[in-house]
Amino acid sequence: MLSKVSSRQIWNVAYPIIIGSIAQNVLNVTDTAFLGRLGEVALGGGVIGGLFYHVLLMIGWGMGLGGQIIIARRYGESANKAIGRVVEHLLYFLSFTSILLILFVKFFSGNLLGLVVDSQSIYHAGMEFIDYRIMGLVFAFINYSFNSFYVGIAKTKVITATTSLMVIVNVLLDYALIFGNWGFPKMGIAGAALASVIAEATSCMAFIIFTRFKFDYSKYNLFRFASFRIKLMLRILSVSWPLMIQFFLSIFVWFVFFLFIEKMGETSLAVSNILRSIYIVLMIPIWGFSSATNTLVSQLIGQDRSKEVLNLIKKVIILSMTSVFVLGLICISFPELIIRIYTNDALLVQQALPVLNIVAFAAIGMAGAFVVFSGVSGTGNTKVSFAIELGTLSIYLLWAFLMAIIFKMSLPWVWAAEILYGILITSVSILYLKSNRWVGKRV
């Protein structure tokens, strides 16, 4: 229960998620760096296949975040016994949905990618990646259910441990399966995908074992698996469906963003994959503070302390922007050194350097934007957050299309869409929060 939300309390919720994100992004950096050694086609296929997979992941992420908001609200209301039923229904829904999505991909992904990817070599590499990677969806969705529970009750340290374990397994298997080391078969891009699937399965098992044997799960009525309640499921979906569509569209738009860049050539796509990896690293603190904002805002409202929400968000913004500013400064100060982590190709390094400044600046803006936007969804009014995202993404995609396809501008102009997105989403989210139309929203 929150007595007073201080910067220290915000940090205590956020830092395990940040550390978990660091571990998660070691995975991303390692995958990109290893694939970079295989050439431009492997890099391009990895980004197309990886983004396709992440589009589907966002359906589970949105459902999990909706559940997290409800869990945090019940925790704020001291209704702990109701939390287990929410977690169970997340597991029911996400397990079933993941199986449906796997079947969909197995039957239709080839046709979908064939329609939008021009390069045949990139297409075949992307399909090789997806064929293996999609099997991790079940484990990823179950992990989202556990993430929602632990973040919702503001006990996030276990996420650090499970994510770190996942990364260690992934890095070791990447080295073994991509290049055929330690007696393993040399699988190339398929090895990167298979390594990630096994790593996600390992993380899933760790969550289950910890919760069952090291955590007081009876306090929250976990693992009862009583009868399915359609009324509760509909309540969770009423909060979650806008988030599911919102996050799906968000990553789908980024997928389309990279498809625009693919039309600019394999070199531009390879450069952008490197920049995507760096950008995600810069975003690490943002995810931790944004997730903390969702939880703490919902808990405050559950305690009838809505007047404290805006001050909480201001504190989180300061912490988030300060953290990302430090990372951005490192990128600007040592750009070539950072890019060479991913590739030794002089052409790729040369083309990536001017875009890195854009990416660093955009990340600093996103540090505030994501926190404010998470404050909107944390109020429980997820339909409003969906509307904000939909409008902002439309403008973002229009900018990218005009720069890449119509005017055929250079990569820095295309990536400037990230700066525009941050400005728009911050402005609209602040206006909504200051309107107080969210006060009294029940979930």
C-alpha positions, 0 to 999 in steps of 0.5 A: 500500500502506498503512503506517499509516492516518493521518487524512491518508491517509483525507483523501487518499482521501476528498477527491477523492470529496467534491469530486466529490460537491460537483460532483454536488450542484451538479447536483442543486441546479441542477435543483431550483432551475431546476424550482422556477421552473416551479412546484410541479408541476414540482418534484413531478414532478422528485422523483418521476421523479428518485427512480424513476430513482435506484431503478434506479441503485442496482442498478448502484451496489450491483454497483459497490460489491461490485466496489470491495470486491473490487478493494480487497482484491486491491490490498491483497494486491498482486494488481494483475493480477487487478484488470482482470478484475474491472473487465471483468466489472463492465462486462459485467454492468452494460452488459447490466443497464442495457439490460434496465432501460431496456426494463422502464421503457419498457414498464411505468413508466407503469403503475407510477407510475399506481398510486401517484401520486394527482395527475394533473399530478404523474404526467404531469410525472414520466412526461415526466421519466422518458421522457428520463432513463432513457436515461442509465442505460447511461452511469451504469452504465459510470461506476460500473465506473470509479468502482469501479476508481479508488476500489478502488485509492485513486486518486480524483482522476480522479473529481473531474475527470469529475464536474465535467465532467458538472456543467458540461455539465448546468448549461449544458444545463439553462439552455438546454433547460429555458427555451429559451435560446441558441436551444435548444427550451424543453422544461421538465422534459423538458429537465432530464432530457435535460441530465442524460443528455447530461452522464452520457454526457460523463462516461463518455467522459471516463473512457474517454479518461483511462483509455486515454490518461493512465493506466498501465492495463496495470499492472492488465490493463485493456482486455484483454477476455478471455473471460467467466469465470462463476466470477469473475462469480459471485464478484463477485455473491456480494459484490454481490447483497446490496448491489444489493438493499440500495441498491435497497431504500434508495432505493425506501424513500425513493421510498415516503417521498415517495409518502407525502408526496405524499398530504399534498398538492402543497405538502408534496411541493414543500417536501420536494423542496427539503429533499431537495436541501438534505439531499443537499448536507449528505450530501456529505462523508459519501459521500466518507468512507464510500467511503474507509472501504469501500476502506481497511477492505478493503485493511487486511484484505487486508494481514492487519491486521484489528486496525486496522479499528476504529481506522480507523473511529473516525478516519473518524467524527471527520472525517466528523461534523466536516465535516457539523457545519459544514455543519449549523451554516450551515443552522441559522444562515441557514435562510431564505437557503438555502431561498430559493435554491430558491424565492421562494414565501413559503408554501413557505419558511414550511413548509420552515423548521421541517423544515430543523432536523430535516434538519440534525440528521439529517445530523450523525447520518448522518455517523457512521452511514454510516461505521460501516455502510460499515465493515461492508460493507467487511469483505466480509460484505455479507449482514450489511450487507443484513440490517442495512439491511433491518431498519432500513428497515422501522422507518423506513418504518413511522414515515413511514407512521404519521406521514404517513398514519395520524396525519397529523402535520406534515412535521417529524414525518415527516422525523424518520424520518431521525434514527431511521434514523441511530440504529438503523443506528449501534447495530447496526453497532457491535455487529456490528463489535465482535463480530469475526465478520467477521475472516477473511472472504475475498472 
